[in-house]
Structure formats: structure tokens, C-alpha cells
Amino acid sequence: MDARHKAGHDGKVALNLVGDDRNDNPRYLHPMLVDSHCHLDFPEFAPELDAVVARARAAGIGTCVTIGTTLAKFPNVRAVAERFADVWCSVGIHPHEAEKELLDSPQLLLDAARHPKVVGIGETGLDYYYEHSPRPQQIANFRHHIAAARELKLPVIVHTRDADDDTIDVLQSEMAAAPFTGLIHCFTGTQRLADASLELGLSISVSGIATFKKSDAIRDVLKTVPLDRLLVETDAPYLAPTPYRGKRNEPAFVANTAAVLAEVKGVTPDALAAQTTENFFRLFTKAERPK
């Protein structure tokens, strides 16, 4: 479902689905949504990137952040953000790539992040599910990303999978050293991870996984997260929400995730959209609201 309402002839309010043939434009009739995490530089989008961004706008997605995963490919990420006024970007090294792009300081991140369209640092963090890079190297890069985020006062975008203990340890030790802001992206973790992250002042970003039939445990954790600490994302081209699961994801589909999250939180879709958008711009202070 899309997180958008449309009044019928009987005066009742019904939900529109993304892709409905409609004459109104949710971009203007309802609070906008933000896709806080997607990968628009990935080759899956190359043949129709303009159309993908246009569909997002038509679905009421007013802002997107396309996420860096390697320094080698960052110029492509930056180019997408430069191409569209309502697309911003981050710079970072995914934990899978830590061995290939092991940092010895935050300097390369600092240099890249001074570009006006870079609004966050990451994605970074720890992935012990695949362990494509050794754990010590993942942790080292994670700390350098936090240092860059702290210095530039940008949020750090944290990927964590099967690594709750070390993720919490790094976040707590770094926060004790000096404050920084950030979020846990594509949250699929435990109540303990959510509680620890919230206690540190971090936000929680919700992906299409939360819409899956077997994601009751994740939805139970999300019920406990305050509304003012939630964001929504696609992680496109991955993790398409229901009813698009198994297909290529895209930013327009964040409306479906937001609709389910609104149900979980017991609020209207418009209220969820307004709050998550406000949360985004409060956290990503360098991103400008659409004019």
C-alpha cells in the first residue's frame, strides 16, 4: 500500500497504491516521504534512472539519499546526486569492502564529504553474516567513519548484521569518547540493539523487510521505537517491500514500507510521513528541503 489517502465520492478516505492511475499528485497533496537509503548508482538503474526518479517523485518521495559503498565508486554516487536536485549522497566503505579499502585515518572520507551534496558518512559498520572482510578490519574502518562523521557533524550510516555485540561496543566506546549522530540502517536487529542505539541518541531506519509476512519479531521491536526516532528507506535495488518482494526495488516503493510502519505504530500514513520526514531533516542537517 502507498502511504497516501484519496477521498472518494462517498467522502470516505481510501488508500492509493503506488502505480495507480490518478489525476492528483501526492507530492503536493500529502506530506512527502524520504527514501533515506538507496543505491541509485548501481547498474540495475542505469537504463532508466530518470524514470526511476520520476516515479519516486510521482509517488510523493520528495528526497532520496544514494549511498556510498566504496571509495573507488564514489564518483558515480556523487554524479547521481549532482544530476538530481532532490537526491543527496553519502560517502563510505561497506563492511564487505573493508579489506579492499582499509583506511588508516578518516582523511579520505573527510576530503570526499566536503562536497556540498554529501550529507552522511557510510554505509559502514559490521557484517558477521557474510564476513567478506576480517572482523578487525571492519571494526577499524567503522571507527574511522565515526571519526569523520563526528568531525564534520554528519550522521554515520550503520550497517550491522549478526554483529550486535561488537556494534554496540564500538558505538558505546566511540560515543563515550566524543558525541556523534547517526542511524542504524535497514534495521533487522534485536530489542537489545534497538535499545542501545536509542540510548546513544541514534535513529532507526526501516526497510521493506518490515513488510514481510515472517517479520513479526522486527515489527514487535519497531513498536517500541519512538516515532521521533524512525526513518524509512528502500535499500534499493534490494529488499523490495510487499507486494513487490522478489522484484527490483526502487525509491517509489518506500511508500509501501511507510504504510506498513504506520499500521505498526498506530498512526495515519500522513502522520507517519510527516514525522519520518521531519526526523530525516533533523538528522541529515546538510540536506536541504525541496523548494
TORZALUM-584769 format. One line per 4 residues: for each residue x negated, y negated, z negated of N, C-alpha, C. Coordinates in nm, 3 decimals. Example, Ala and Ser with C-alpha at 12.3 -4.5 7.8 and 13.67 -1.06 7.14 Angstrom:
-1.319,0.569,-0.780,-1.230,0.450,-0.780,-1.320,0.330,-0.780  -1.285,0.225,-0.708,-1.367,0.106,-0.714,-1.290,-0.003,-0.787
END
This chain:
-0.083,0.120,0.000,0.000,0.000,0.000,-0.087,-0.125,0.000  -0.039,-0.226,0.064,-0.103,-0.355,0.058,-0.054,-0.428,-0.067  -0.138,-0.514,-0.120,-0.100,-0.591,-0.239,-0.030,-0.719,-0.198  0.068,-0.709,-0.113,0.137,-0.827,-0.062,0.287,-0.803,-0.064
0.364,-0.906,-0.101,0.509,-0.896,-0.104,0.573,-0.967,0.014  0.690,-0.920,0.050,0.766,-0.985,0.156,0.914,-0.976,0.122  0.983,-1.091,0.121,1.125,-1.093,0.085,1.209,-1.044,0.201  1.306,-0.956,0.172,1.397,-0.906,0.275,1.524,-0.987,0.280
1.617,-0.948,0.368,1.741,-1.022,0.384,1.826,-1.016,0.258  1.808,-0.912,0.177,1.887,-0.900,0.055,1.823,-0.973,-0.062  1.715,-1.044,-0.037,1.649,-1.120,-0.141,1.552,-1.039,-0.224  1.548,-0.908,-0.205,1.455,-0.825,-0.281,1.315,-0.838,-0.223
1.217,-0.805,-0.303,1.078,-0.814,-0.261,1.025,-0.674,-0.234  0.967,-0.655,-0.118,0.912,-0.524,-0.081,0.764,-0.539,-0.050  0.694,-0.427,-0.054,0.551,-0.428,-0.021,0.530,-0.408,0.127  0.441,-0.489,0.185,0.395,-0.465,0.321,0.278,-0.369,0.317
0.263,-0.288,0.417,0.145,-0.205,0.431,0.047,-0.274,0.525  -0.084,-0.257,0.496,-0.185,-0.309,0.587,-0.159,-0.254,0.726  -0.159,-0.341,0.824,-0.135,-0.297,0.960,0.009,-0.314,1.004  0.100,-0.355,0.912,0.238,-0.381,0.952,0.244,-0.490,1.058
0.338,-0.478,1.148,0.364,-0.584,1.245,0.450,-0.689,1.176  0.395,-0.804,1.147,0.469,-0.904,1.072,0.435,-1.042,1.124  0.525,-1.134,1.101,0.507,-1.270,1.152,0.439,-1.360,1.051  0.451,-1.326,0.922,0.388,-1.411,0.822,0.242,-1.373,0.806
0.166,-1.463,0.743,0.023,-1.441,0.724,-0.008,-1.441,0.575  -0.040,-1.324,0.517,-0.064,-1.317,0.373,-0.181,-1.401,0.328  -0.268,-1.438,0.421,-0.382,-1.523,0.385,-0.336,-1.653,0.323  -0.217,-1.699,0.364,-0.168,-1.827,0.317,-0.049,-1.813,0.222
0.028,-1.705,0.231,0.148,-1.692,0.150,0.121,-1.633,0.013  0.009,-1.568,-0.008,-0.019,-1.499,-0.132,-0.164,-1.523,-0.174  -0.195,-1.500,-0.302,-0.335,-1.514,-0.345,-0.425,-1.424,-0.263  -0.540,-1.478,-0.224,-0.632,-1.400,-0.144,-0.699,-1.292,-0.229
-0.750,-1.191,-0.162,-0.833,-1.088,-0.223,-0.978,-1.107,-0.178  -1.068,-1.048,-0.253,-1.210,-1.048,-0.219,-1.258,-0.903,-0.213  -1.325,-0.868,-0.103,-1.397,-0.740,-0.098,-1.538,-0.769,-0.148  -1.564,-0.733,-0.274,-1.690,-0.772,-0.336,-1.808,-0.684,-0.299
-1.783,-0.578,-0.218,-1.894,-0.487,-0.185,-1.860,-0.408,-0.060  -1.924,-0.442,0.050,-1.910,-0.366,0.175,-2.043,-0.371,0.249  -2.053,-0.295,0.357,-2.179,-0.284,0.432,-2.152,-0.312,0.579  -2.127,-0.437,0.609,-2.088,-0.475,0.745,-2.204,-0.469,0.844
-2.326,-0.452,0.796,-2.439,-0.438,0.887,-2.457,-0.295,0.935  -2.382,-0.201,0.878,-2.401,-0.061,0.914,-2.354,-0.036,1.057  -2.416,0.060,1.124,-2.387,0.081,1.267,-2.242,0.119,1.294  -2.171,0.172,1.196,-2.030,0.208,1.217,-1.946,0.088,1.258
-1.989,-0.032,1.221,-1.911,-0.153,1.251,-1.959,-0.228,1.375  -2.076,-0.193,1.425,-2.137,-0.271,1.533,-2.047,-0.290,1.655  -1.974,-0.187,1.702,-1.895,-0.205,1.824,-1.779,-0.303,1.811  -1.732,-0.330,1.688,-1.614,-0.414,1.673,-1.618,-0.499,1.545
-1.733,-0.553,1.515,-1.745,-0.628,1.390,-1.651,-0.747,1.386  -1.638,-0.820,1.496,-1.546,-0.934,1.498,-1.404,-0.890,1.467  -1.362,-0.778,1.523,-1.227,-0.727,1.499,-1.209,-0.683,1.354  -1.312,-0.622,1.296,-1.306,-0.579,1.156,-1.285,-0.699,1.064
-1.362,-0.804,1.087,-1.349,-0.925,1.005,-1.213,-0.990,1.028  -1.166,-0.990,1.152,-1.035,-1.047,1.182,-0.924,-0.970,1.112  -0.933,-0.838,1.108,-0.831,-0.759,1.039,-0.833,-0.786,0.889  -0.952,-0.806,0.834,-0.961,-0.839,0.692,-0.890,-0.971,0.664
-0.916,-1.070,0.745,-0.851,-1.199,0.726,-0.700,-1.186,0.737  -0.654,-1.109,0.835,-0.510,-1.092,0.854,-0.445,-1.021,0.737  -0.521,-0.938,0.667,-0.469,-0.865,0.551,-0.480,-0.946,0.422  -0.526,-1.070,0.432,-0.535,-1.155,0.314,-0.666,-1.146,0.239
-0.769,-1.090,0.303,-0.901,-1.081,0.240,-0.977,-1.209,0.277  -0.993,-1.297,0.181,-1.049,-1.428,0.211,-1.199,-1.435,0.206  -1.263,-1.339,0.140,-1.408,-1.340,0.123,-1.458,-1.196,0.116  -1.575,-1.171,0.176,-1.642,-1.041,0.168,-1.788,-1.063,0.131
-1.844,-0.965,0.061,-1.988,-0.965,0.037,-2.046,-0.839,0.102  -2.135,-0.858,0.199,-2.202,-0.745,0.262,-2.334,-0.724,0.190  -2.361,-0.598,0.154,-2.460,-0.565,0.052,-2.590,-0.514,0.111  -2.700,-0.563,0.058,-2.831,-0.515,0.099,-2.866,-0.382,0.033
-2.929,-0.293,0.110,-2.971,-0.164,0.056,-3.121,-0.139,0.075  -3.183,-0.210,0.167,-3.329,-0.203,0.186,-3.379,-0.341,0.225  -3.503,-0.370,0.190,-3.563,-0.496,0.234,-3.589,-0.494,0.384  -3.622,-0.377,0.437,-3.652,-0.366,0.580,-3.533,-0.406,0.665
-3.413,-0.374,0.618,-3.292,-0.404,0.696,-3.220,-0.529,0.648  -3.279,-0.601,0.551,-3.212,-0.721,0.501,-3.186,-0.826,0.609  -3.277,-0.846,0.706,-3.245,-0.945,0.810,-3.113,-0.918,0.881  -3.077,-0.791,0.898,-2.948,-0.758,0.961,-2.831,-0.794,0.870
-2.849,-0.770,0.741,-2.745,-0.806,0.643,-2.725,-0.957,0.643  -2.835,-1.029,0.637,-2.829,-1.176,0.636,-2.766,-1.230,0.763  -2.795,-1.167,0.876,-2.739,-1.214,1.003,-2.587,-1.202,1.006  -2.533,-1.097,0.946,-2.388,-1.083,0.940,-2.328,-1.196,0.857
-2.390,-1.226,0.743,-2.339,-1.333,0.658,-2.350,-1.468,0.728  -2.453,-1.488,0.804,-2.468,-1.614,0.877,-2.365,-1.628,0.988  -2.318,-1.517,1.038,-2.226,-1.517,1.153,-2.083,-1.555,1.115  -2.044,-1.525,0.989,-1.906,-1.549,0.946,-1.904,-1.638,0.822
-1.824,-1.743,0.826,-1.821,-1.839,0.715,-1.773,-1.775,0.586  -1.685,-1.674,0.594,-1.627,-1.615,0.475,-1.694,-1.483,0.434  -1.813,-1.456,0.489,-1.891,-1.339,0.450,-2.022,-1.387,0.386  -2.050,-1.335,0.267,-2.174,-1.363,0.196,-2.254,-1.234,0.189
-2.371,-1.238,0.127,-2.452,-1.116,0.123,-2.534,-1.108,-0.004  -2.592,-0.991,-0.025,-2.686,-0.970,-0.135,-2.815,-0.914,-0.076  -2.918,-0.915,-0.159,-3.045,-0.854,-0.119,-3.086,-0.755,-0.228  -3.125,-0.636,-0.184,-3.164,-0.537,-0.283,-3.210,-0.407,-0.220
-3.255,-0.317,-0.307,-3.305,-0.186,-0.265,-3.224,-0.080,-0.339  -3.147,-0.005,-0.264,-3.067,0.102,-0.322,-3.158,0.201,-0.394  -3.112,0.260,-0.505,-3.200,0.356,-0.574,-3.247,0.471,-0.487  -3.170,0.508,-0.385,-3.217,0.613,-0.293,-3.348,0.572,-0.224
-3.367,0.442,-0.207,-3.481,0.392,-0.130,-3.597,0.347,-0.219  -3.589,0.371,-0.348,-3.689,0.319,-0.440,-3.830,0.368,-0.408  -3.842,0.494,-0.368,-3.974,0.548,-0.338,-4.034,0.483,-0.213  -3.950,0.458,-0.113,-3.998,0.397,0.011,-4.028,0.249,-0.006
-3.951,0.183,-0.093,-3.969,0.039,-0.111,-3.987,0.008,-0.261  -4.094,0.062,-0.316,-4.122,0.043,-0.457,-4.180,-0.096,-0.480  -4.117,-0.169,-0.570,-4.160,-0.306,-0.600,-4.266,-0.307,-0.710  -4.355,-0.406,-0.703,-4.448,-0.426,-0.814,-4.418,-0.555,-0.888
-4.317,-0.629,-0.839,-4.271,-0.752,-0.904,-4.139,-0.790,-0.839  -4.068,-0.889,-0.894,-3.943,-0.933,-0.831,-3.963,-1.028,-0.713  -4.086,-1.060,-0.677,-4.110,-1.172,-0.588,-4.042,-1.159,-0.451  -4.047,-1.041,-0.390,-3.985,-1.025,-0.259,-3.834,-1.050,-0.266
-3.772,-1.007,-0.375,-3.630,-1.033,-0.393,-3.604,-1.182,-0.414  -3.688,-1.246,-0.493,-3.672,-1.389,-0.517,-3.683,-1.469,-0.389  -3.781,-1.433,-0.306,-3.801,-1.506,-0.181,-3.679,-1.492,-0.090  -3.628,-1.370,-0.075,-3.515,-1.346,0.014,-3.387,-1.410,-0.039
-3.372,-1.412,-0.171,-3.247,-1.459,-0.231,-3.232,-1.609,-0.232  -3.333,-1.680,-0.191,-3.320,-1.827,-0.185,-3.241,-1.872,-0.064  -3.212,-1.780,0.028,-3.127,-1.813,0.143,-2.989,-1.853,0.092  -2.929,-1.956,0.152,-2.801,-2.007,0.098,-2.685,-1.908,0.100
-2.691,-1.804,0.180,-2.580,-1.710,0.184,-2.600,-1.587,0.096  -2.713,-1.578,0.028,-2.737,-1.468,-0.065,-2.678,-1.504,-0.201  -2.580,-1.425,-0.245,-2.507,-1.459,-0.368,-2.526,-1.356,-0.479  -2.600,-1.248,-0.453,-2.620,-1.146,-0.554,-2.747,-1.068,-0.529
-2.791,-0.993,-0.632,-2.911,-0.911,-0.625,-2.870,-0.764,-0.636  -2.902,-0.685,-0.534,-2.866,-0.544,-0.534,-2.811,-0.503,-0.398  -2.777,-0.375,-0.376,-2.747,-0.296,-0.492,-2.871,-0.225,-0.543  -2.874,-0.210,-0.672,-2.985,-0.146,-0.741,-2.925,-0.052,-0.844
-3.009,0.011,-0.924,-2.956,0.098,-1.028,-3.019,0.236,-1.025  -2.940,0.335,-1.067,-2.992,0.470,-1.084,-2.895,0.572,-1.026  -2.947,0.662,-0.944,-2.866,0.769,-0.888,-2.935,0.901,-0.916  -2.887,0.973,-1.017,-2.944,1.101,-1.054,-2.865,1.217,-0.995
-2.762,1.186,-0.916,-2.685,1.291,-0.850,-2.765,1.345,-0.731  -2.811,1.254,-0.646,-2.891,1.295,-0.530,-3.040,1.295,-0.559  -3.085,1.200,-0.642,-3.227,1.186,-0.675,-3.316,1.185,-0.551  -3.281,1.100,-0.456,-3.365,1.086,-0.337,-3.498,1.019,-0.370
-3.503,0.950,-0.482,-3.628,0.890,-0.529,-3.652,0.933,-0.673  -3.779,0.944,-0.714,-3.808,0.984,-0.853,-3.748,0.886,-0.953  -3.706,0.938,-1.066,-3.640,0.854,-1.166,-3.726,0.737,-1.214  -3.854,0.756,-1.243,-3.934,0.641,-1.289,-3.938,0.526,-1.187
-3.940,0.560,-1.059,-3.943,0.456,-0.957,-3.808,0.385,-0.947  -3.700,0.461,-0.962,-3.568,0.399,-0.965,-3.558,0.300,-1.082  -3.605,0.342,-1.197,-3.597,0.256,-1.316,-3.683,0.131,-1.298  -3.802,0.147,-1.243,-3.891,0.033,-1.221,-3.827,-0.070,-1.129
-3.772,-0.023,-1.017,-3.706,-0.116,-0.925,-3.584,-0.182,-0.989  -3.509,-0.104,-1.066,-3.392,-0.157,-1.136,-3.433,-0.276,-1.222  -3.538,-0.261,-1.298,-3.583,-0.370,-1.386,-3.628,-0.492,-1.308  -3.694,-0.471,-1.194,-3.736,-0.586,-1.112,-3.615,-0.659,-1.054
-3.512,-0.585,-1.017,-3.390,-0.650,-0.968,-3.325,-0.734,-1.077  -3.320,-0.680,-1.197,-3.262,-0.756,-1.308,-3.343,-0.883,-1.333  -3.474,-0.873,-1.325,-3.559,-0.990,-1.345,-3.530,-1.097,-1.241  -3.513,-1.055,-1.116,-3.481,-1.151,-1.010,-3.345,-1.215,-1.034
-3.247,-1.133,-1.069,-3.112,-1.184,-1.095,-3.114,-1.284,-1.210  -3.187,-1.251,-1.314,-3.197,-1.339,-1.431,-3.259,-1.474,-1.393  -3.369,-1.469,-1.318,-3.439,-1.594,-1.282,-3.354,-1.685,-1.195  -3.281,-1.625,-1.101,-3.202,-1.704,-1.006,-3.059,-1.729,-1.054
-3.025,-1.670,-1.170,-2.888,-1.682,-1.223,-2.785,-1.630,-1.123  -2.817,-1.518,-1.061,-2.726,-1.448,-0.972,-2.687,-1.315,-1.036  -2.570,-1.261,-1.004,-2.532,-1.132,-1.062,-2.610,-1.016,-1.002  -2.643,-0.919,-1.086,-2.706,-0.797,-1.038,-2.595,-0.695,-1.010
-2.605,-0.629,-0.896,-2.503,-0.534,-0.849,-2.556,-0.394,-0.874  -2.492,-0.323,-0.969,-2.547,-0.199,-1.022,-2.475,-0.077,-0.965  -2.553,0.012,-0.906,-2.507,0.144,-0.862,-2.554,0.243,-0.968  -2.463,0.323,-1.020,-2.503,0.426,-1.116,-2.420,0.551,-1.093
-2.490,0.665,-1.084,-2.421,0.793,-1.065,-2.495,0.901,-1.142  -2.422,0.968,-1.229,-2.480,1.073,-1.314,-2.602,1.023,-1.390  -2.599,0.898,-1.430,-2.716,0.837,-1.495,-2.673,0.742,-1.606  -2.563,0.774,-1.673,-2.509,0.683,-1.773,-2.611,0.647,-1.880
-2.679,0.746,-1.937,-2.769,0.720,-2.049,-2.879,0.621,-2.011  -2.948,0.649,-1.902,-3.059,0.560,-1.863,-3.008,0.426,-1.814  -2.893,0.424,-1.746,-2.837,0.297,-1.701,-2.806,0.209,-1.821  -2.742,0.264,-1.921,-2.709,0.188,-2.042,-2.837,0.143,-2.112
-2.936,0.232,-2.122,-3.062,0.195,-2.188,-3.130,0.078,-2.119  -3.137,0.083,-1.986,-3.202,-0.026,-1.912,-3.123,-0.155,-1.929  -2.993,-0.149,-1.913,-2.911,-0.270,-1.925,-2.923,-0.330,-2.065  -2.917,-0.247,-2.167,-2.925,-0.298,-2.304,-3.062,-0.358,-2.335
-3.168,-0.290,-2.293,-3.301,-0.342,-2.322,-3.329,-0.470,-2.247  -3.284,-0.477,-2.122,-3.306,-0.599,-2.044,-3.221,-0.715,-2.097  -3.099,-0.686,-2.139,-3.015,-0.792,-2.194,-3.072,-0.843,-2.327  -3.131,-0.753,-2.404,-3.194,-0.794,-2.530,-3.314,-0.884,-2.504
-3.383,-0.862,-2.391,-3.500,-0.943,-2.358,-3.459,-1.084,-2.318  -3.354,-1.094,-2.237,-3.302,-1.225,-2.194,-3.173,-1.199,-2.115  -3.076,-1.288,-2.126,-2.945,-1.261,-2.066,-2.946,-1.266,-1.913  -2.853,-1.194,-1.856,-2.828,-1.196,-1.712,-2.683,-1.157,-1.691
-2.634,-1.175,-1.569,-2.496,-1.137,-1.537,-2.497,-1.025,-1.434  -2.382,-0.959,-1.418,-2.376,-0.853,-1.319,-2.250,-0.772,-1.327  -2.248,-0.663,-1.251,-2.131,-0.577,-1.245,-2.174,-0.433,-1.216  -2.089,-0.341,-1.258,-2.102,-0.202,-1.219,-2.015,-0.183,-1.096
-2.079,-0.156,-0.982,-2.003,-0.145,-0.857,-1.949,-0.003,-0.842  -1.837,0.008,-0.771,-1.775,0.138,-0.741,-1.767,0.224,-0.867  -1.701,0.172,-0.967,-1.702,0.238,-1.098,-1.639,0.377,-1.090  -1.717,0.476,-1.130,-1.668,0.614,-1.140,-1.717,0.677,-1.270
-1.755,0.593,-1.365,-1.823,0.640,-1.483,-1.731,0.677,-1.597  -1.793,0.690,-1.712,-1.725,0.733,-1.834,-1.674,0.613,-1.912  -1.591,0.642,-2.011,-1.547,0.536,-2.102,-1.667,0.473,-2.172  -1.765,0.555,-2.204,-1.886,0.503,-2.271,-1.959,0.402,-2.183
-1.973,0.432,-2.055,-2.039,0.339,-1.965,-1.959,0.210,-1.953  -1.827,0.223,-1.939,-1.743,0.103,-1.930,-1.756,0.018,-2.056  -1.747,0.081,-2.172,-1.754,0.007,-2.297,-1.888,-0.063,-2.313  -1.997,0.008,-2.282,-2.130,-0.051,-2.295,-2.148,-0.168,-2.199
-2.099,-0.152,-2.078,-2.111,-0.258,-1.978,-2.032,-0.382,-2.020  -1.911,-0.359,-2.067,-1.827,-0.471,-2.110,-1.887,-0.542,-2.230  -1.944,-0.464,-2.322,-2.006,-0.525,-2.440,-2.123,-0.615,-2.402  -2.190,-0.582,-2.292,-2.301,-0.663,-2.243,-2.255,-0.782,-2.159
-2.126,-0.793,-2.135,-2.074,-0.904,-2.058,-2.063,-0.877,-1.909  -2.085,-0.752,-1.868,-2.078,-0.719,-1.726,-1.934,-0.697,-1.683  -1.913,-0.700,-1.553,-1.782,-0.674,-1.495,-1.778,-0.534,-1.434  -1.658,-0.488,-1.401,-1.636,-0.356,-1.343,-1.568,-0.373,-1.208
-1.627,-0.315,-1.102,-1.568,-0.326,-0.969,-1.508,-0.192,-0.929  -1.388,-0.198,-0.872,-1.307,-0.080,-0.846,-1.300,-0.054,-0.696  -1.328,0.069,-0.656,-1.327,0.107,-0.514,-1.208,0.196,-0.484  -1.201,0.244,-0.359,-1.094,0.331,-0.317,-1.087,0.463,-0.391
-1.195,0.502,-0.458,-1.193,0.627,-0.536,-1.080,0.623,-0.640  -1.051,0.505,-0.691,-0.947,0.492,-0.793,-0.808,0.525,-0.740  -0.792,0.530,-0.607,-0.662,0.563,-0.549,-0.644,0.712,-0.524  -0.751,0.790,-0.538,-0.744,0.931,-0.505,-0.658,1.006,-0.607
-0.592,1.109,-0.561,-0.499,1.185,-0.646,-0.567,1.241,-0.770  -0.691,1.285,-0.756,-0.760,1.351,-0.868,-0.843,1.253,-0.953  -0.817,1.124,-0.940,-0.895,1.024,-1.013,-0.826,0.975,-1.140  -0.748,1.062,-1.202,-0.677,1.022,-1.324,-0.773,0.974,-1.433
-0.885,1.041,-1.448,-0.980,1.003,-1.554,-1.033,0.862,-1.532  -1.063,0.829,-1.405,-1.111,0.694,-1.375,-1.001,0.592,-1.404  -0.878,0.622,-1.361,-0.768,0.529,-1.386,-0.744,0.510,-1.536  -0.763,0.615,-1.615,-0.747,0.603,-1.760,-0.850,0.505,-1.819
-0.974,0.514,-1.769,-1.076,0.419,-1.815,-1.040,0.277,-1.772  -0.995,0.261,-1.649,-0.962,0.127,-1.598,-0.848,0.063,-1.676  -0.762,0.143,-1.733,-0.654,0.087,-1.816,-0.710,0.011,-1.935  -0.830,0.047,-1.979,-0.890,-0.016,-2.097,-0.976,-0.138,-2.064
-1.000,-0.164,-1.936,-1.085,-0.275,-1.896,-1.001,-0.402,-1.888  -1.040,-0.509,-1.956,-0.962,-0.633,-1.949,-0.949,-0.684,-1.805  -0.834,-0.741,-1.775,-0.809,-0.791,-1.640,-0.914,-0.893,-1.595  -0.964,-0.971,-1.690,-1.058,-1.077,-1.652,-1.200,-1.026,-1.630
-1.215,-0.893,-1.630,-1.347,-0.835,-1.603,-1.345,-0.740,-1.484  -1.239,-0.742,-1.406,-1.223,-0.650,-1.293,-1.243,-0.718,-1.160  -1.309,-0.649,-1.068,-1.319,-0.688,-0.928,-1.274,-0.569,-0.844  -1.249,-0.595,-0.715,-1.214,-0.487,-0.622,-1.311,-0.488,-0.505
-1.328,-0.370,-0.444,-1.424,-0.355,-0.335,-1.383,-0.238,-0.248  -1.448,-0.229,-0.131,-1.427,-0.112,-0.045,-1.547,-0.017,-0.043  -1.669,-0.070,-0.051,-1.791,0.006,-0.022,-1.787,0.058,0.122  -1.713,-0.012,0.207,-1.701,0.026,0.347,-1.839,0.031,0.413
-1.859,0.130,0.502,-1.760,0.216,0.569,-1.722,0.343,0.493  -1.763,0.353,0.366,-1.738,0.474,0.288,-1.612,0.458,0.203  -1.563,0.570,0.150,-1.465,0.574,0.041,-1.334,0.504,0.073  -1.280,0.529,0.191,-1.151,0.468,0.226,-1.044,0.510,0.126
-0.961,0.415,0.082,-0.857,0.448,-0.015,-0.744,0.526,0.049  -0.663,0.588,-0.035,-0.538,0.647,0.011,-0.453,0.535,0.071  -0.393,0.550,0.187,-0.372,0.671,0.266,-0.474,0.690,0.379  -0.587,0.618,0.375,-0.686,0.625,0.483,-0.802,0.717,0.450
-0.793,0.792,0.340,-0.905,0.875,0.297,-0.950,0.967,0.410  -1.081,0.972,0.428,-1.139,1.053,0.534,-1.167,0.975,0.661  -1.112,0.854,0.670,-1.137,0.769,0.785,-1.245,0.667,0.750  -1.293,0.596,0.850,-1.388,0.488,0.824,-1.318,0.378,0.744
-1.378,0.340,0.635,-1.323,0.233,0.553,-1.358,0.097,0.614  -1.282,-0.006,0.578,-1.313,-0.141,0.622,-1.253,-0.240,0.523  -1.300,-0.365,0.521,-1.257,-0.460,0.417,-1.107,-0.480,0.405  -1.031,-0.470,0.514,-0.886,-0.489,0.506,-0.823,-0.391,0.407
-0.884,-0.275,0.390,-0.825,-0.171,0.306,-0.841,-0.199,0.157  -0.916,-0.302,0.119,-0.927,-0.335,-0.023,-0.790,-0.370,-0.079  -0.698,-0.413,0.007,-0.562,-0.443,-0.039,-0.494,-0.318,-0.094  -0.524,-0.203,-0.037,-0.464,-0.078,-0.086,-0.518,-0.043,-0.225
-0.648,-0.061,-0.244,-0.707,-0.037,-0.375,-0.650,-0.133,-0.478  -0.635,-0.260,-0.439,-0.582,-0.360,-0.531,-0.439,-0.328,-0.571  -0.359,-0.275,-0.478,-0.221,-0.240,-0.509,-0.214,-0.131,-0.615  -0.300,-0.029,-0.601,-0.303,0.079,-0.700,-0.354,0.026,-0.834
-0.456,-0.058,-0.831,-0.509,-0.113,-0.956,-0.404,-0.199,-1.026  -0.324,-0.271,-0.949,-0.215,-0.349,-1.010,-0.118,-0.258,-1.084  -0.086,-0.143,-1.025,0.002,-0.047,-1.091,-0.063,0.006,-1.220  -0.192,0.037,-1.213,-0.263,0.087,-1.330,-0.261,-0.015,-1.444
-0.277,-0.142,-1.408,-0.284,-0.248,-1.508,-0.146,-0.302,-1.547  -0.041,-0.260,-1.477,0.092,-0.304,-1.511,0.119,-0.449,-1.479  0.061,-0.499,-1.369,0.083,-0.637,-1.326,0.128,-0.636,-1.180  0.175,-0.750,-1.134,0.216,-0.759,-0.994,0.094,-0.762,-0.903
0.109,-0.722,-0.777,-0.003,-0.731,-0.685,-0.058,-0.873,-0.671  0.030,-0.973,-0.669,-0.018,-1.110,-0.659,-0.099,-1.151,-0.782  -0.054,-1.110,-0.900,-0.128,-1.142,-1.021,-0.265,-1.075,-1.021  -0.269,-0.951,-0.974,-0.397,-0.879,-0.967,-0.491,-0.947,-0.867
-0.436,-0.987,-0.752,-0.518,-1.055,-0.652,-0.573,-1.186,-0.705  -0.487,-1.265,-0.770,-0.531,-1.393,-0.822,-0.639,-1.376,-0.928  -0.621,-1.279,-1.017,-0.716,-1.261,-1.127,-0.849,-1.206,-1.078  -0.847,-1.106,-0.991,-0.973,-1.049,-0.943,-1.050,-1.148,-0.857
-0.978,-1.232,-0.784,-1.046,-1.336,-0.705,-1.109,-1.440,-0.796  -1.037,-1.481,-0.899,-1.094,-1.575,-0.996,-1.216,-1.512,-1.063  -1.207,-1.385,-1.098,-1.321,-1.317,-1.160,-1.443,-1.316,-1.069  -1.417,-1.293,-0.940,-1.527,-1.288,-0.843,-1.601,-1.422,-0.839
-1.528,-1.530,-0.824,-1.595,-1.659,-0.810,-1.656,-1.708,-0.941  -1.605,-1.661,-1.052,-1.669,-1.693,-1.180,-1.802,-1.620,-1.193  -1.811,-1.499,-1.139,-1.935,-1.421,-1.146,-2.032,-1.458,-1.035  -1.982,-1.465,-0.913,-2.067,-1.498,-0.797,-2.062,-1.648,-0.774
-2.132,-1.721,-0.859,-2.120,-1.867,-0.863,-2.176,-1.935,-0.738  -2.260,-1.867,-0.665,-2.319,-1.927,-0.544,-2.226,-1.916,-0.424  -2.130,-1.825,-0.428,-2.035,-1.810,-0.319,-1.933,-1.924,-0.324  -1.900,-1.977,-0.208,-1.804,-2.087,-0.200,-1.666,-2.033,-0.164
-1.565,-2.089,-0.227,-1.429,-2.051,-0.194,-1.395,-2.096,-0.052  -1.316,-2.017,0.019,-1.275,-2.058,0.155,-1.201,-2.191,0.151  -1.224,-2.272,0.250,-1.158,-2.403,0.257,-1.024,-2.390,0.326
END
